[in-house]
Amino acid sequence: MKKYRLGEFQELVLMTVIVLQEDAYGVEIQRNLEERLNERLSVGAIQTALKRMVEKGFLTSAFGEATQKRGGKRKRIYQATPYAHRVLHEMKDIRSSLWQAMPDLGLSST
């Protein structure tokens, strides 16, 4: 499989999918991320990121059950693949390594 990189926004969306588990559908991902980032996000941006990550093999999706609350529409639920978990861990390790290698910038809170 070709190795893909994740952009910052895709990484955040992917991590939110993993956090939400069975509740990982477009609107809930948007709501959760807006809360964490304290900023407004468009559903279109979330949907585009999700679609691209499905194409790259980071996510799979399946329709959930239809509900009256959504007028009979079904939610598309996303799930991270083992490949996505591996790439996220690699990114975390790279970032940790870089933070440890950085000189003291005098920004510590003490």
DSSP file (Angstrom, degrees, kcal/mol; ACC not computed):
  #  RESIDUE AA STRUCTURE BP1 BP2  ACC     N-H-->O    O-->H-N    N-H-->O    O-->H-N    TCO  KAPPA ALPHA  PHI   PSI    X-CA   Y-CA   Z-CA
    1    1 A M              0   0    0      0, 0.0     2,-0.1     0, 0.0    56,-0.0   0.000 360.0 360.0 360.0 135.9    0.0    0.0    0.0
    2    2 A K        -     0   0    0      1,-0.1     2,-0.5     0, 0.0     0, 0.0  -0.420 360.0-117.2 -65.5 137.8    1.3    3.5   -0.9
    3    3 A K        -     0   0    0     -2,-0.1     2,-0.3     0, 0.0    -1,-0.1  -0.673  33.7-166.6 -83.2 125.1    2.2    5.5    2.2
    4    4 A Y        -     0   0    0     -2,-0.5     2,-0.3    52,-0.1    52,-0.0  -0.810  11.4-137.9-108.7 151.2    0.1    8.6    2.6
    5    5 A R        -     0   0    0     -2,-0.3     2,-0.4     0, 0.0    82,-0.0  -0.731  16.1-132.5 -99.9 155.3    0.7   11.6    4.8
    6    6 A L        -     0   0    0     -2,-0.3     2,-0.1    81,-0.1    47,-0.0  -0.900  12.3-135.6-108.2 137.8   -2.1   13.3    6.8
    7    7 A G     >  -     0   0    0     -2,-0.4     4,-2.5     1,-0.1     5,-0.2  -0.397  35.0-100.3 -77.9 168.3   -2.6   17.0    6.9
    8    8 A E  H  > S+     0   0    0      1,-0.2     4,-2.2     2,-0.2     5,-0.2   0.914 122.7  47.2 -58.1 -46.0   -3.3   18.6   10.3
    9    9 A F  H  > S+     0   0    0      1,-0.2     4,-2.5     2,-0.2    -1,-0.2   0.921 112.6  49.0 -65.4 -43.0   -7.0   18.9    9.7
   10   10 A Q  H  > S+     0   0    0      1,-0.2     4,-2.9     2,-0.2    -1,-0.2   0.894 109.5  53.3 -62.6 -38.7   -7.3   15.3    8.5
   11   11 A E  H  X S+     0   0    0     -4,-2.5     4,-2.6     2,-0.2    -1,-0.2   0.925 109.9  47.6 -62.0 -44.0   -5.3   14.1   11.5
   12   12 A L  H  X S+     0   0    0     -4,-2.2     4,-2.0     2,-0.2    -2,-0.2   0.911 113.3  47.6 -63.8 -42.1   -7.7   16.0   13.8
   13   13 A V  H  X S+     0   0    0     -4,-2.5     4,-2.3     2,-0.2    -2,-0.2   0.927 112.3  50.1 -64.3 -44.1  -10.7   14.5   12.0
   14   14 A L  H  X S+     0   0    0     -4,-2.9     4,-1.9     1,-0.2    -2,-0.2   0.921 110.6  48.7 -61.3 -44.8   -9.2   11.0   12.2
   15   15 A M  H  X S+     0   0    0     -4,-2.6     4,-2.2     1,-0.2    -1,-0.2   0.875 109.9  52.7 -64.1 -35.6   -8.5   11.3   15.9
   16   16 A T  H  X S+     0   0    0     -4,-2.0     4,-2.8     2,-0.2    -1,-0.2   0.888 105.7  54.3 -66.6 -38.9  -12.1   12.5   16.5
   17   17 A V  H  X S+     0   0    0     -4,-2.3     4,-1.6     1,-0.2    -1,-0.2   0.923 110.2  47.0 -58.1 -44.2  -13.4    9.4   14.6
   18   18 A I  H  < S+     0   0    0     -4,-1.9    -2,-0.2     1,-0.2    -1,-0.2   0.899 112.9  48.7 -66.8 -40.2  -11.4    7.2   16.9
   19   19 A V  H  < S+     0   0    0     -4,-2.2    -2,-0.2     1,-0.2    -1,-0.2   0.918 114.3  44.9 -64.7 -43.7  -12.6    9.1   20.0
   20   20 A L  H >< S+     0   0    0     -4,-2.8     3,-2.0     1,-0.2    -1,-0.2   0.737  82.2 175.2 -76.5 -22.9  -16.3    9.0   19.0
   21   21 A Q  G >< S+     0   0    0     -4,-1.6     3,-1.7     1,-0.3    -1,-0.2  -0.326  72.8  10.7  52.8-117.0  -16.2    5.3   17.9
   22   22 A E  G 3  S+     0   0    0      1,-0.3    -1,-0.3    -2,-0.1    -2,-0.1   0.607 129.4  58.8 -71.1  -9.5  -19.8    4.2   17.0
   23   23 A D  G <  S+     0   0    0     -3,-2.0     2,-1.7    -6,-0.1    -1,-0.3   0.176  72.2 123.4 -98.3  16.2  -21.0    7.9   17.1
   24   24 A A    <   +     0   0    0     -3,-1.7    54,-3.2    54,-0.3     2,-0.3  -0.563  33.3 130.0 -84.5  81.9  -18.5    8.9   14.4
   25   25 A Y  S  > S-     0   0    0     -2,-1.7     4,-2.6    52,-0.2     3,-0.4  -0.889  70.3 -91.4-128.0 163.2  -20.7   10.5   11.7
   26   26 A G  H  > S+     0   0    0     50,-0.5     4,-2.5    -2,-0.3     5,-0.2   0.811 119.0  40.5 -43.4 -58.9  -20.4   13.8   10.0
   27   27 A V  H  > S+     0   0    0      1,-0.2     4,-2.6     2,-0.2    -1,-0.2   0.877 117.4  48.6 -65.2 -38.4  -22.4   16.1   12.2
   28   28 A E  H  > S+     0   0    0     -3,-0.4     4,-2.5     2,-0.2    -1,-0.2   0.874 110.7  51.0 -70.8 -36.4  -21.2   14.6   15.4
   29   29 A I  H  X S+     0   0    0     -4,-2.6     4,-2.6     2,-0.2     5,-0.2   0.932 111.9  48.5 -62.4 -45.2  -17.5   14.8   14.3
   30   30 A Q  H  X S+     0   0    0     -4,-2.5     4,-2.7    -5,-0.3     5,-0.2   0.945 112.6  47.4 -59.1 -49.5  -18.1   18.5   13.4
   31   31 A R  H  X S+     0   0    0     -4,-2.6     4,-2.0     1,-0.2    -2,-0.2   0.921 113.7  47.5 -59.5 -46.4  -19.7   19.2   16.8
   32   32 A N  H  X S+     0   0    0     -4,-2.5     4,-2.0     1,-0.2    -1,-0.2   0.916 114.4  45.7 -63.9 -44.8  -17.0   17.5   18.7
   33   33 A L  H  X S+     0   0    0     -4,-2.6     4,-3.0     2,-0.2     5,-0.3   0.895 110.1  53.8 -67.5 -39.8  -14.2   19.2   16.8
   34   34 A E  H  X>S+     0   0    0     -4,-2.7     4,-1.7    -5,-0.2     5,-1.0   0.904 109.7  49.4 -60.0 -40.3  -15.8   22.6   17.0
   35   35 A E  H  <5S+     0   0    0     -4,-2.0    -1,-0.2    -5,-0.2    -2,-0.2   0.922 114.9  43.0 -64.2 -44.9  -16.0   22.2   20.8
   36   36 A R  H  <5S+     0   0    0     -4,-2.0    -2,-0.2     1,-0.2    -1,-0.2   0.878 122.5  37.4 -70.5 -38.1  -12.4   21.2   21.1
   37   37 A L  H  <5S-     0   0    0     -4,-3.0    -1,-0.2     2,-0.2    -2,-0.2   0.618  98.2-135.5 -89.3 -13.7  -11.0   23.8   18.7
   38   38 A N  T  <5 +     0   0    0     -4,-1.7     2,-0.3    -5,-0.3    -3,-0.2   0.918  69.6  99.6  56.1  46.4  -13.4   26.5   19.8
   39   39 A E  S   <S-     0   0    0     -5,-1.0     2,-0.3    -6,-0.2    -1,-0.2  -0.984  78.0 -97.5-154.3 159.6  -14.1   27.5   16.2
   40   40 A R        -     0   0    0     -2,-0.3     2,-0.3    -3,-0.1    -9,-0.0  -0.589  36.5-172.3 -82.2 139.4  -16.8   27.0   13.6
   41   41 A L        -     0   0    0     -2,-0.3     2,-0.3   -11,-0.1    -7,-0.1  -0.950  22.0-119.4-127.6 149.3  -16.2   24.3   10.9
   42   42 A S     >  -     0   0    0     -2,-0.3     4,-1.7     1,-0.1     3,-0.2  -0.653  12.9-133.7 -88.6 146.6  -18.2   23.6    7.8
   43   43 A V  H  > S+     0   0    0     -2,-0.3     4,-3.0     1,-0.2     5,-0.2   0.864 108.2  60.1 -62.5 -34.7  -19.8   20.2    7.3
   44   44 A G  H  > S+     0   0    0      1,-0.2     4,-2.5     2,-0.2    -1,-0.2   0.884 102.6  50.1 -61.5 -39.3  -18.4   20.3    3.8
   45   45 A A  H  > S+     0   0    0      2,-0.2     4,-2.1     1,-0.2    -1,-0.2   0.906 112.9  47.1 -65.9 -40.0  -14.9   20.5    5.1
   46   46 A I  H  X S+     0   0    0     -4,-1.7     4,-2.6     2,-0.2    -2,-0.2   0.942 112.9  48.6 -64.8 -47.1  -15.5   17.5    7.4
   47   47 A Q  H  X S+     0   0    0     -4,-3.0     4,-2.6     1,-0.2    -2,-0.2   0.886 110.8  50.6 -62.7 -39.3  -17.1   15.5    4.6
   48   48 A T  H  X S+     0   0    0     -4,-2.5     4,-2.4     2,-0.2    -1,-0.2   0.925 111.4  47.8 -64.2 -44.4  -14.3   16.2    2.2
   49   49 A A  H  X S+     0   0    0     -4,-2.1     4,-2.1     2,-0.2    -2,-0.2   0.922 113.2  48.6 -62.6 -43.1  -11.7   15.1    4.8
   50   50 A L  H  X S+     0   0    0     -4,-2.6     4,-2.0     2,-0.2    -2,-0.2   0.932 111.4  49.4 -62.5 -45.8  -13.7   12.0    5.5
   51   51 A K  H  X S+     0   0    0     -4,-2.6     4,-2.2     1,-0.2    -1,-0.2   0.919 111.6  48.5 -60.3 -45.1  -14.0   11.1    1.8
   52   52 A R  H  X S+     0   0    0     -4,-2.4     4,-1.6     1,-0.2    -1,-0.2   0.878 110.7  50.7 -65.1 -37.2  -10.3   11.6    1.2
   53   53 A M  H  <>S+     0   0    0     -4,-2.1     5,-2.6     2,-0.2     6,-1.3   0.826 108.2  52.4 -73.4 -29.0   -9.3    9.5    4.1
   54   54 A V  H ><5S+     0   0    0     -4,-2.0     3,-1.1     4,-0.2    -2,-0.2   0.934 109.9  49.6 -64.9 -45.3  -11.7    6.7    3.0
   55   55 A E  H 3<5S+     0   0    0     -4,-2.2    -2,-0.2     1,-0.3    -1,-0.2   0.825 111.3  49.5 -61.8 -32.4  -10.0    6.8   -0.5
   56   56 A K  T 3<5S-     0   0    0     -4,-1.6    -1,-0.3    -5,-0.2    -2,-0.2   0.490 118.4-109.7 -87.7  -3.8   -6.5    6.7    1.2
   57   57 A G  T < 5S+     0   0    0     -3,-1.1    27,-0.3    -4,-0.4    26,-0.2   0.617  88.5 113.5  88.0  12.5   -7.4    3.7    3.3
   58   58 A F  S   <S+     0   0    0     -5,-2.6    23,-2.4    -6,-0.2     2,-0.3   0.772  79.1  28.9 -83.7 -26.9   -7.5    5.5    6.7
   59   59 A L  E     -A   80   0A   0     -6,-1.3     2,-0.3    21,-0.2    -2,-0.2  -0.931  57.4-160.8-133.4 153.3  -11.2    5.0    7.2
   60   60 A T  E     -A   79   0A   0     19,-2.5    19,-2.4    -2,-0.3     2,-0.3  -0.865  18.2-159.1-119.4 163.7  -14.1    2.6    6.3
   61   61 A S  E     +A   78   0A   0     -2,-0.3     2,-0.3    17,-0.2    17,-0.2  -0.988  13.7 175.8-143.9 154.9  -17.7    3.6    6.5
   62   62 A A  E     -A   77   0A   0     15,-2.0    15,-3.0    -2,-0.3     2,-0.3  -0.983  35.8-102.6-152.6 151.1  -21.1    1.9    6.7
   63   63 A F  E     -A   76   0A   0     -2,-0.3    13,-0.2    13,-0.2     3,-0.1  -0.582  32.7-148.7 -78.1 137.3  -24.6    3.1    7.1
   64   64 A G  E     -     0   0A   0     11,-3.5     2,-0.1    -2,-0.3    -1,-0.1  -0.165  40.4 -62.6 -85.4-171.1  -26.3    2.9   10.5
   65   65 A E  E     -     0   0A   0      9,-0.1    10,-0.6     1,-0.1    -1,-0.2  -0.425  55.0-105.6 -74.9 149.4  -30.0    2.3   11.1
   66   66 A A  E     -A   74   0A   0      8,-0.2     2,-0.3    -2,-0.1     8,-0.2  -0.513  39.4-160.9 -71.1 142.0  -32.6    4.9    9.9
   67   67 A T      > -     0   0    0      6,-1.2     5,-2.8    -2,-0.2     3,-0.5  -0.932  28.3-132.3-127.4 152.3  -34.0    7.0   12.7
   68   68 A Q  T > 5S+     0   0    0     -2,-0.3     3,-2.3     1,-0.2    -1,-0.1   0.857 106.4  66.2 -64.8 -35.4  -37.2    9.1   13.1
   69   69 A K  T 3 5S+     0   0    0      1,-0.3    -1,-0.2     2,-0.1    -3,-0.0   0.836 105.8  41.9 -56.6 -34.5  -35.1   11.9   14.5
   70   70 A R  T > 5S-     0   0    0     -3,-0.5     3,-1.3     3,-0.2    -1,-0.3   0.118 123.2-102.5-100.7  20.2  -33.4   12.2   11.1
   71   71 A G  T < 5S-     0   0    0     -3,-2.3    -3,-0.2     1,-0.3    -2,-0.1   0.821  80.2 -51.4  65.5  31.1  -36.6   11.8    9.1
   72   72 A G  T 3 <S+     0   0    0     -5,-2.8    -1,-0.3     1,-0.3     2,-0.2   0.411 103.7 137.2  86.8  -2.4  -35.7    8.2    8.2
   73   73 A K    <   -     0   0    0     -3,-1.3    -6,-1.2    -6,-0.3    -1,-0.3  -0.514  48.7-131.9 -77.9 146.4  -32.2    9.1    6.9
   74   74 A R  E     -A   66   0A   0     -8,-0.2     2,-0.3    -2,-0.2    -8,-0.2  -0.719  15.3-124.5 -96.6 148.5  -29.4    6.8    7.9
   75   75 A K  E     -     0   0A   0    -10,-0.6   -11,-3.5    -2,-0.3     2,-0.8  -0.678  15.0-130.7 -88.5 143.8  -26.1    8.0    9.3
   76   76 A R  E     -A   63   0A   0     -2,-0.3   -50,-0.5   -13,-0.2     2,-0.4  -0.872  27.3-155.8 -93.1 113.6  -22.8    7.1    7.6
   77   77 A I  E     -A   62   0A   0    -15,-3.0   -15,-2.0    -2,-0.8     2,-0.3  -0.758   3.7-149.7 -95.6 133.1  -20.6    5.9   10.5
   78   78 A Y  E     -A   61   0A   0    -54,-3.2     2,-0.4    -2,-0.4   -54,-0.3  -0.759  11.6-172.3-104.7 148.6  -16.8    6.0   10.1
   79   79 A Q  E     -A   60   0A   0    -19,-2.4   -19,-2.5    -2,-0.3     2,-0.2  -0.999  24.6-119.9-140.4 136.1  -14.3    3.7   11.6
   80   80 A A  E     -A   59   0A   0     -2,-0.4   -21,-0.2   -21,-0.2   -22,-0.1  -0.491  27.7-132.3 -74.6 142.8  -10.5    4.0   11.6
   81   81 A T     >  -     0   0    0    -23,-2.4     4,-1.9    -2,-0.2     3,-0.3  -0.463  25.7-106.7 -86.6 163.5   -8.5    1.2    9.9
   82   82 A P  H  > S+     0   0    0      0, 0.0     4,-2.2     0, 0.0     5,-0.2   0.862 123.2  59.0 -57.1 -34.4   -5.5   -0.5   11.5
   83   83 A Y  H  > S+     0   0    0    -26,-0.2     4,-2.5     2,-0.2     5,-0.2   0.909 103.6  51.0 -59.5 -43.1   -3.4    1.4    9.0
   84   84 A A  H  > S+     0   0    0    -27,-0.3     4,-2.6    -3,-0.3    -1,-0.2   0.909 109.1  50.5 -62.1 -43.4   -4.7    4.7   10.4
   85   85 A H  H  X S+     0   0    0     -4,-1.9     4,-2.1     1,-0.2    -1,-0.2   0.914 111.2  48.8 -61.1 -42.3   -3.9    3.7   13.9
   86   86 A R  H  X S+     0   0    0     -4,-2.2     4,-2.2     1,-0.2    -2,-0.2   0.921 111.8  48.1 -64.6 -44.4   -0.3    2.8   12.8
   87   87 A V  H  X S+     0   0    0     -4,-2.5     4,-2.5     1,-0.2    -2,-0.2   0.903 110.4  52.0 -65.0 -40.8    0.2    6.1   10.9
   88   88 A L  H  X S+     0   0    0     -4,-2.6     4,-2.4     1,-0.2    -1,-0.2   0.909 109.8  49.0 -62.0 -41.3   -1.1    8.1   13.9
   89   89 A H  H  X S+     0   0    0     -4,-2.1     4,-2.5     2,-0.2    -1,-0.2   0.901 110.3  51.2 -64.8 -39.9    1.3    6.3   16.2
   90   90 A E  H  X S+     0   0    0     -4,-2.2     4,-2.3     2,-0.2    -2,-0.2   0.922 111.1  48.2 -61.3 -43.8    4.2    7.1   13.8
   91   91 A M  H  X S+     0   0    0     -4,-2.5     4,-2.5     2,-0.2    -2,-0.2   0.899 110.6  51.1 -64.2 -40.8    3.2   10.7   13.7
   92   92 A K  H  X S+     0   0    0     -4,-2.4     4,-2.8     1,-0.2    -1,-0.2   0.926 110.6  49.0 -61.9 -44.7    3.0   10.9   17.5
   93   93 A D  H  X S+     0   0    0     -4,-2.5     4,-2.4     2,-0.2    -2,-0.2   0.903 111.2  49.5 -62.3 -42.1    6.5    9.3   17.8
   94   94 A I  H  X S+     0   0    0     -4,-2.3     4,-2.2     2,-0.2    -1,-0.2   0.930 113.2  46.5 -62.5 -45.4    7.9   11.8   15.2
   95   95 A R  H  X S+     0   0    0     -4,-2.5     4,-2.7     2,-0.2     5,-0.2   0.925 112.1  50.0 -64.1 -44.2    6.4   14.8   17.1
   96   96 A S  H  X S+     0   0    0     -4,-2.8     4,-2.3     1,-0.2    -1,-0.2   0.918 110.4  50.9 -60.3 -43.0    7.6   13.5   20.5
   97   97 A S  H  X S+     0   0    0     -4,-2.4     4,-1.5     1,-0.2    -1,-0.2   0.905 111.5  47.5 -60.9 -42.8   11.1   13.1   19.1
   98   98 A L  H  X S+     0   0    0     -4,-2.2     4,-1.0     2,-0.2    -2,-0.2   0.901 110.6  51.1 -66.9 -41.1   11.1   16.6   17.7
   99   99 A W  H  < S+     0   0    0     -4,-2.7     3,-0.4     1,-0.2    -2,-0.2   0.892 111.1  49.1 -63.1 -39.0    9.8   18.1   21.0
  100  100 A Q  H  < S+     0   0    0     -4,-2.3    -1,-0.2     1,-0.2    -2,-0.2   0.815 111.2  50.0 -69.3 -29.7   12.5   16.3   22.9
  101  101 A A  H  < S+     0   0    0     -4,-1.5    -1,-0.2    -5,-0.2    -2,-0.2   0.626  88.0 104.5 -83.9 -14.2   15.2   17.5   20.5
  102  102 A M  S  < S-     0   0    0     -4,-1.0     3,-0.1    -3,-0.4    -3,-0.0  -0.414  75.6-116.2 -71.0 141.9   14.1   21.2   20.6
  103  103 A P        -     0   0    0      0, 0.0     2,-0.4     0, 0.0    -1,-0.1  -0.314  44.6 -81.7 -69.4 160.4   16.3   23.5   22.7
  104  104 A D        -     0   0    0      1,-0.2     0, 0.0     2,-0.1     0, 0.0  -0.506  42.5-171.1 -64.7 120.1   14.8   25.2   25.7
  105  105 A L        -     0   0    0     -2,-0.4    -1,-0.2    -3,-0.1    -3,-0.0   0.347  43.3-112.5 -96.3   5.6   12.8   28.1   24.4
  106  106 A G  S    S+     0   0    0      1,-0.1    -2,-0.1     0, 0.0     0, 0.0   0.776  85.4 119.7  70.2  24.6   12.2   29.6   27.8
  107  107 A L        +     0   0    0      3,-0.0    -1,-0.1     2,-0.0    -3,-0.0   0.306  31.7 128.9-103.7   7.7    8.5   28.8   27.5
  108  108 A S        -     0   0    0      1,-0.1    -4,-0.0     2,-0.1     0, 0.0  -0.281  63.2-128.2 -65.4 153.4    8.1   26.5   30.5
  109  109 A S              0   0    0      1,-0.2    -1,-0.1     0, 0.0    -2,-0.0   0.477 360.0 360.0 -82.5  -2.9    5.3   27.3   32.9
  110  110 A T              0   0    0      0, 0.0    -1,-0.2     0, 0.0    -2,-0.1   0.471 360.0 360.0 -90.0 360.0    7.5   27.3   36.0
